[in-house]
Amino acid sequence: MSSSARNYNSLTIKRLYALSGNRCAFPGCNHEFLGGENETNSSNICHIEDANRSLYKNDRHNPKQTDKERSDYNNLILLCPNHHIETNDPNSYTVTVLKRMKKDHENKIRSQLNDATVLPRYASILGTLINRIALTSIEEEFDTDTYKVPDTEAKIQYNNLIEYKYIIEEYSVYQGKLNSIFEEIEKDGSAKKTQLLRNIRNLYLKQKGKYPTIEDVRENADQIFENIKEQIWLIISKRDNMTEDLDYEVIENGICIVMVDAFMRCKIFEAPV
């Protein structure tokens, strides 16, 4: 096995454990990796697309991947030892099945977060996210027309968002909190709100540019949303050790709030015709 395919950086490791809730991602498994008196870490970091090609059996190896991509957060899933063995069967557990397993598990963990604990921290994380994203240079021309904000549900359906539909619906209620933070920033004459929305718009246009028609955009809407979220993670991870000081599940939720705000302002995805 390629050693560099297991060269996980600290951001990747912390995201994996935080967003998995420190539990095995296999459906119905409640195996907790760390806790209680036994502090032995019983988790297995597993590749969704295999780290190398097997000479003796079918596998999920993708020869077009680089080792950096193989060791990236998007290609990894946390499993207990038993379910690591079980999912080694590439016929029953395809790349699609494992990615869905990971996403469903993280969504389940996110829904279990106690709002009474997490929400008080949002004001701080949102302010920090605004600063980090706004201070990043993402230069590209984009349409600056102001759209009439469409009905959220209509826009979700028009863009064919399926996996992220619930996130947009859930986090849209926090737009008022984000607006209040923008208002405080703008009192000082700051253009951070404009730069933030411009940067997120540019990230969307870079993704949209990969698809020639609106039908292609709609077919890949969930992947576009996911890719923008990953780009924002990369942006904030490179600035001032931000990810060393904050809980990763709170960062994840903060990014979702910022993206949903941009969605509702029609900075990302298309307004219904």
C-alpha positions in Angstrom: 0.0 0.0 0.0 1.2 3.4 -0.9 2.4 5.1 2.3 1.5 8.6 1.1 -2.1 7.4 0.6 -2.2 7.2 4.4 -0.5 10.5 5.0 -3.5 12.2 6.6 -3.2 15.8 7.8 -4.4 17.0 11.1 -7.4 18.8 9.6 -8.6 15.6 7.9 -8.3 13.6 11.1 -10.1 16.1 13.3 -12.9 16.5 10.8 -13.4 12.8 10.5 -13.7 12.3 14.3 -15.7 15.4 15.0 -18.3 15.0 12.2 -18.7 11.2 12.8 -19.6 11.9 16.5 -16.7 9.5 17.5 -18.8 6.5 16.3 -18.7 3.9 13.5 -20.5 5.1 10.4 -22.0 1.7 9.6 -25.8 1.8 9.8 -27.1 0.6 13.2 -23.6 0.3 14.7 -23.2 2.2 18.0 -19.6 1.4 18.5 -17.9 4.3 20.2 -14.2 4.8 19.4 -13.1 6.6 22.6 -14.9 6.8 25.9 -15.2 5.4 29.4 -12.3 3.9 31.2 -10.9 2.3 28.1 -9.1 5.1 26.1 -7.9 2.8 23.4 -8.8 4.1 20.0 -10.7 1.3 18.3 -11.4 3.1 15.0 -10.3 2.2 11.6 -9.7 5.0 9.0 -10.9 3.3 5.8 -10.5 4.4 2.2 -13.7 4.6 0.2 -11.8 4.3 -3.1 -9.0 1.9 -2.1 -5.5 3.1 -1.5 -4.0 0.6 -4.0 -5.1 -2.0 -6.5 -5.4 -5.6 -5.4 -3.7 -8.3 -7.5 -6.0 -11.0 -6.2 -9.5 -9.7 -5.9 -11.9 -7.0 -7.0 -11.4 -3.6 -5.3 -12.5 0.0 -5.3 -9.2 1.4 -6.4 -9.4 4.4 -8.7 -6.1 4.7 -10.7 -6.9 8.3 -11.7 -6.7 9.4 -8.1 -3.6 10.9 -6.7 -2.3 9.8 -3.3 -3.3 13.2 -1.9 -6.9 12.6 -3.1 -6.8 9.1 -1.6 -5.9 10.5 1.8 -8.3 13.4 1.6 -11.3 13.7 4.0 -13.8 13.0 1.1 -12.3 9.6 0.5 -12.2 8.4 4.1 -14.8 6.9 6.4 -14.4 5.9 10.1 -15.5 2.3 10.9 -15.1 -0.1 13.7 -12.8 -3.1 13.0 -15.7 -5.6 12.3 -17.4 -3.3 9.8 -14.1 -2.4 8.2 -13.7 -6.1 7.4 -17.3 -6.4 6.2 -17.1 -3.4 3.9 -14.0 -4.8 2.2 -16.5 -6.5 -0.2 -16.5 -4.1 -3.2 -19.5 -5.8 -4.8 -21.8 -5.2 -1.8 -20.1 -2.0 -0.7 -19.5 0.1 -3.7 -18.0 3.6 -3.7 -21.5 5.0 -4.0 -22.8 2.9 -1.1 -19.9 4.0 1.2 -20.2 7.7 0.4 -23.9 7.5 1.1 -23.2 5.6 4.4 -20.8 8.3 5.5 -23.1 11.2 4.5 -26.1 9.6 6.2 -24.1 9.0 9.4 -22.8 12.6 9.5 -26.3 14.0 8.9 -27.6 11.8 11.7 -24.9 13.1 14.1 -25.5 16.7 13.0 -29.3 16.3 13.8 -28.4 15.1 17.3 -26.4 18.2 18.2 -27.9 20.0 21.2 -28.9 23.5 19.9 -28.8 24.8 23.5 -25.1 24.0 23.5 -24.1 24.8 20.0 -26.2 27.9 19.2 -24.5 30.3 21.7 -21.2 29.7 19.9 -22.6 30.6 16.4 -22.3 34.3 16.8 -18.5 33.9 17.4 -18.0 31.3 14.7 -20.0 33.2 12.1 -18.1 36.4 12.7 -14.8 34.5 12.4 -16.0 32.8 9.2 -17.0 36.1 7.6 -13.6 37.5 8.3 -11.7 34.5 7.0 -13.7 34.1 3.8 -13.9 37.9 3.1 -10.2 38.3 3.5 -9.5 35.6 0.9 -8.9 36.8 -2.7 -11.0 34.8 -5.2 -10.9 36.9 -8.3 -13.4 36.3 -11.0 -16.0 38.4 -12.7 -19.6 37.6 -11.8 -23.1 38.9 -12.3 -23.9 41.6 -9.8 -27.6 41.9 -10.6 -29.8 41.9 -7.5 -32.5 39.2 -7.8 -35.8 39.2 -6.1 -35.3 36.4 -3.5 -37.4 33.5 -4.6 -39.4 31.1 -2.4 -36.8 28.8 -0.8 -38.7 25.6 -1.5 -39.2 26.6 -5.1 -35.5 27.3 -5.6 -34.6 24.0 -4.0 -36.8 22.2 -6.4 -35.8 24.2 -9.4 -32.1 23.4 -8.8 -32.9 19.7 -7.9 -31.1 19.8 -4.6 -31.9 16.5 -2.9 -29.2 15.6 -0.3 -28.8 19.2 0.8 -32.5 20.1 0.8 -32.9 19.5 4.5 -29.8 21.5 5.4 -31.1 24.5 3.5 -34.5 24.2 5.1 -33.0 23.7 8.6 -30.4 26.5 8.5 -32.5 29.1 6.7 -33.9 30.0 10.2 -30.5 31.3 11.1 -30.3 34.0 8.4 -31.6 36.6 10.9 -28.6 35.9 13.2 -26.2 36.3 10.2 -27.9 39.5 9.2 -27.4 41.0 12.7 -23.7 40.2 12.4 -23.5 41.8 9.0 -25.2 44.9 10.4 -22.6 45.2 13.2 -19.8 44.8 10.7 -21.3 47.4 8.4 -21.6 50.0 11.2 -17.8 50.4 10.9 -18.0 50.9 7.1 -16.6 47.4 6.4 -17.1 45.8 3.0 -16.7 42.3 4.4 -20.3 41.3 3.6 -19.9 42.3 0.0 -16.5 40.5 -0.3 -17.9 37.4 1.5 -20.8 37.1 -0.9 -18.6 37.9 -3.9 -16.2 35.1 -2.9 -18.9 32.5 -2.3 -20.5 33.6 -5.7 -17.1 33.1 -7.4 -16.7 29.6 -5.8 -20.2 28.7 -7.2 -19.3 30.1 -10.7 -16.1 28.0 -10.8 -18.2 24.9 -10.1 -21.0 25.9 -12.4 -18.5 26.4 -15.2 -17.8 22.7 -15.2 -21.3 22.1 -16.5 -22.4 23.5 -19.9 -26.2 23.6 -19.4 -28.7 24.3 -16.6 -29.8 20.7 -16.9 -26.2 19.6 -16.1 -26.1 21.9 -13.1 -29.4 20.5 -11.8 -28.2 16.9 -12.2 -25.0 17.7 -10.2 -26.5 20.2 -7.7 -25.7 18.3 -4.6 -22.1 17.7 -5.7 -21.7 21.4 -6.5 -23.0 22.3 -3.0 -20.5 19.8 -1.5 -17.6 21.1 -3.5 -18.2 24.7 -2.5 -18.4 23.6 1.2 -15.1 21.8 0.8 -13.5 24.9 -0.8 -14.6 27.0 2.2 -13.1 24.4 4.6 -9.8 24.7 2.7 -9.9 28.5 2.9 -10.5 28.7 6.7 -8.0 25.9 7.4 -5.2 28.0 5.9 -5.8 31.2 8.0 -4.5 31.9 11.5 -4.8 28.4 12.9 -8.5 29.0 13.1 -9.3 25.2 13.1 -7.1 24.6 16.0 -9.3 26.7 18.4 -12.8 25.8 17.4 -15.0 22.6 17.5 -15.1 21.1 14.0 -18.9 20.4 14.2 -19.5 24.1 15.0 -17.3 25.1 12.0 -19.3 22.7 9.8 -22.6 24.2 10.9 -21.3 27.7 10.6 -20.2 27.0 7.0 -23.7 25.6 6.2 -25.3 28.8 7.6 -23.1 31.0 5.5 -23.9 28.9 2.4 -27.6 28.8 3.0 -27.6 32.6 3.4 -25.8 32.9 0.1 -28.4 30.5 -1.4 -31.3 32.6 -0.2 -29.7 35.7 -1.6 -29.3 34.0 -5.0 -25.5 34.1 -4.9 -25.3 30.4 -5.4 -27.6 28.3 -7.6 -30.2 29.6 -10.0 -33.3 31.5 -9.4 -36.4 29.7 -10.7 -37.6 30.9 -14.1 
